[in-house]
Structure formats: structure tokens, C-alpha cells
């Protein structure tokens, strides 16, 4: 596993939060000042559509394109079978021993949503190798806190731990990101950082 960088995690989490809040001006400033690769940022912002919707990802990725002024070359092949296999592996990694129970519950709620979660969410997006899963999970935790999706927040907080993010690391990152946005008078998270 690659070395985990707390500062990188904080910056990606802050960018995710700016995207969710639709603060494109602040996101643009962050993207211009930051030295992480455009490919990593693309992944951070692409995954926002899974948790904050298509408009969020579209605006954030447009901001990335306009801020970095680099041509992005995307080689994209839609491979449902591959996404299903990768998605199951990644979802099992995040949910651990409760994966089977999650699938049972989702199948009773909506078989289409259950399939979409594995294929689209965990397979097509969250399994992509361009961004370490630890950074992905931290960004997801931040987005879910901001939007108040408590059950999913709890699941992804546990998921972050399962993929190697220590509790104290996550707490430091969460506190840092929300203290920045609070000092900018943007917002307070719906789910408080101490939970």
C-alpha cells in the first residue's frame, strides 16, 4: 500500500467539501494552488456524483478543467462485467462482515439500486486505481457529514478504518477541514465532527 499523506488527504477532503457546497471559486483557488496531479483531482471530484449528485460532479469537474488548463485524456470503456467484479471486491473491503447483510437489505429495498451500487458506485468509480481508496473514503466521510446522511456516514467512517485510515487521522482531517470552512463562514456540518 502506498504511503498515506495527511496533508494530501486534508486538501482532497476540503476540495470535496467545496464541491458539495458549490463553492466553485474556492475550489478553483485550491486546485490552482495544489500540487497533486490532475488525475487524482479528477478522481476526487468524479466520485462526488455518487454522494452529492450529477450537478455537483459536473460543476466541480468543469472547475477542474478550467483551473488546471490541461488537456485531460480519458480512456473510457464501459465494462459492466468488470465493474461488477471490482465493485463487489471494493464493497466487501469497505463493509467487511456486514456486506452480505447490506446486500440482503438493499435487495428488499430496490434490486436496481443494489446493482447500481456495486456496478456504478463501487465498480466503475470507487475501484479506479488512480486514487488510493483511503483518500476516497475520507472524502466520502466529509461529504456525508456535510449532507447529514448519518447511516452512510457511519458506514463509510467504518470503511475508512477498514482500508487503513486510523481514527485519530480521520478526526484530525475532519476537524481541520471543517474548521477551515467554518472560518470562511461557509457552513457547519450537519453531522458534527465529534461524532
C-alpha positions as MATLAB code, in Angstrom:
seq = 'XXXXXXXXXXXXXXXXXXXXXXXXXXXXXXXXXXXXXXXXXXXXXXXXXXXXXXXXXXXXXXXXXXXXXXXXXXXXXXXXXXXXXXXXXXXXXXXXXXXXXXXXXXXXXXXXXXXXXXXXXXXXXXXXXXXXXXXXXXXXXXXXXXXXXXXXXXXXXXXXXXXXXXXXXXXXXXXXXXXXXXXXXXXXXXXXXXX';
ca = [
       0.000    0.000    0.000;
       1.252    3.483   -0.843;
       2.327    5.927    1.837;
      -0.567    7.839    3.322;
      -0.159   11.628    3.346;
      -2.285   13.560    5.851;
      -1.861   16.898    4.061;
      -2.935   15.374    0.769;
      -5.970   13.866    2.485;
      -6.909   17.243    4.003;
      -6.661   19.014    0.653;
      -8.740   16.384   -1.160;
     -11.342   16.422    1.625;
     -11.527   20.216    1.506;
     -11.954   20.107   -2.262;
     -14.773   17.575   -1.883;
     -16.482   19.818    0.619;
     -16.161   22.878   -1.637;
     -17.687   20.818   -4.455;
     -20.638   19.722   -2.282;
     -21.187   23.316   -1.160;
     -20.978   24.518   -4.788;
     -18.171   26.917   -3.884;
     -16.519   26.770   -7.283;
     -14.433   29.903   -6.655;
     -12.836   28.355   -3.564;
     -12.414   25.029   -5.332;
     -10.683   26.798   -8.238;
      -8.269   28.549   -5.853;
      -7.476   25.263   -4.167;
      -6.934   23.487   -7.486;
      -4.619   26.220   -8.777;
      -2.522   26.260   -5.599;
      -2.367   22.497   -5.067;
       0.396   20.317   -6.494;
      -1.465   16.988   -6.582;
      -1.984   15.619  -10.063;
      -4.928   16.460  -12.275;
      -5.660   12.717  -12.458;
      -6.013   12.488   -8.674;
      -8.209   15.563   -8.567;
     -10.332   14.180  -11.372;
     -10.992   11.082   -9.258;
     -11.780   13.104   -6.122;
     -14.312   15.226   -7.980;
     -15.756   12.471  -10.164;
     -16.803   10.454   -7.121;
     -18.862   13.372   -5.797;
     -21.665   12.365   -8.139;
     -22.176    9.165   -6.167;
     -22.858   11.094   -2.966;
     -23.882   14.622   -3.999;
     -25.329   14.109   -7.472;
     -24.511   14.669  -11.101;
     -24.776   18.507  -10.960;
     -22.149   18.609   -8.210;
     -19.682   16.469  -10.162;
     -20.336   18.304  -13.426;
     -19.682   21.719  -11.883;
     -16.629   20.521   -9.954;
     -15.070   18.770  -12.959;
     -15.701   21.854  -15.093;
     -13.902   23.905  -12.459;
     -11.007   21.435  -12.571;
     -10.810   21.666  -16.358;
     -10.886   25.469  -16.292;
      -8.467   25.811  -13.360;
      -5.743   23.458  -14.479;
      -5.925   24.325  -18.187;
      -4.590   20.910  -19.101;
      -5.992   18.547  -21.631;
      -7.402   15.531  -19.898;
      -7.175   12.333  -21.838;
      -9.791    9.871  -20.689;
      -9.812    6.371  -21.996;
     -13.195    5.061  -21.060;
     -14.664    1.677  -21.875;
     -17.932    0.690  -20.228;
     -17.425   -2.880  -18.997;
     -20.300   -3.955  -16.772;
     -18.838   -7.395  -16.017;
     -15.532   -5.923  -14.888;
     -17.302   -3.248  -12.833;
     -19.433   -5.876  -11.115;
     -16.387   -7.934  -10.126;
     -14.320   -4.974   -8.974;
     -17.332   -3.411   -7.272;
     -18.022   -6.476   -5.185;
     -14.381   -6.636   -4.050;
     -14.287   -2.945   -3.117;
     -17.682   -3.012   -1.424;
     -16.662   -6.045    0.623;
     -13.495   -4.190    1.623;
     -15.466   -1.155    2.815;
     -18.314   -3.027    4.527;
     -16.410   -6.035    5.834;
     -18.521   -8.605    7.651;
     -21.761   -6.675    7.091;
     -21.500   -6.830    3.288;
     -23.923   -9.767    2.930;
     -26.447   -8.135    5.257;
     -26.186   -4.879    3.303;
     -26.876   -6.721    0.055;
     -29.893   -8.520    1.569;
     -31.372   -5.243    2.800;
     -30.742   -3.440   -0.473;
     -32.325   -6.250   -2.482;
     -35.540   -5.878   -0.472;
     -35.499   -2.100   -0.924;
     -34.517   -1.981   -4.602;
     -32.707   -4.608   -6.672;
     -31.872   -1.901   -9.232;
     -30.257    0.267   -6.588;
     -28.350   -2.720   -5.200;
     -26.947   -3.497   -8.651;
     -26.156    0.171   -9.321;
     -24.303    0.463   -6.038;
     -21.992   -2.417   -6.959;
     -21.604   -1.776  -10.685;
     -21.723    2.001  -10.892;
     -20.582    3.107   -7.454;
     -18.061    0.617   -6.191;
     -17.086   -0.873   -9.565;
     -16.990    1.928  -12.098;
     -15.903    4.748   -9.771;
     -14.559    3.732   -6.362;
     -12.439    0.828   -7.650;
     -10.474    3.002  -10.057;
      -6.734    2.777   -9.331;
      -5.939    6.458   -9.959;
      -6.706    7.383   -6.343;
      -5.914    5.444   -3.182;
      -9.071    4.117   -1.512;
      -8.079    5.779    1.783;
      -8.347    9.247    0.230;
     -11.616    8.263   -1.399;
     -13.134    7.164    1.910;
     -12.008   10.304    3.732;
     -13.626   12.488    1.060;
     -16.795   10.408    1.259;
     -16.944   10.811    5.050;
     -16.645   14.596    4.677;
     -19.390   14.771    2.046;
     -21.762   12.589    4.064;
     -21.176   14.635    7.221;
     -21.966   17.831    5.360;
     -25.135   16.459    3.830;
     -26.331   14.749    7.013;
     -26.596   11.165    5.726;
     -25.867    9.609    9.106;
     -26.247    5.899    8.288;
     -23.969    6.183    5.264;
     -21.555    8.381    7.250;
     -21.249    5.696    9.921;
     -20.706    3.006    7.286;
     -18.006    4.966    5.481;
     -16.327    6.032    8.710;
     -16.011    2.323    9.484;
     -14.963    1.732    5.884;
     -12.179    4.294    6.207;
     -10.862    2.372    9.181;
     -11.112   -0.933    7.275;
      -8.950    0.428    4.447;
      -6.268    1.692    6.808;
      -7.222    5.184    7.981;
      -6.618    5.425   11.710;
      -9.354    7.003   13.854;
      -7.068    9.811   15.019;
      -6.041   10.564   11.413;
      -9.649   10.826   10.322;
     -10.545   13.018   13.294;
      -7.641   15.395   12.600;
      -8.612   15.684    8.931;
     -12.309   16.202    9.677;
     -11.582   18.848   12.325;
      -9.121   20.635   10.043;
     -11.437   20.727    7.026;
     -14.492   21.890    8.926;
     -12.522   24.484   10.871;
     -11.394   25.967    7.542;
     -14.928   26.146    6.166;
     -16.300   27.500    9.429;
     -13.626   30.229    9.445;
     -14.750   31.088    5.898;
     -18.327   31.346    7.222;
     -19.457   28.727    4.737;
     -21.274   26.166    6.792;
     -21.197   23.794    9.680;
     -21.554   20.088    9.015;
     -24.938   18.584    9.745;
     -23.180   15.693   11.476;
     -20.747   17.226   13.934;
     -17.040   16.265   13.725;
     -17.014   14.887   17.260;
     -19.477   12.090   16.379;
];
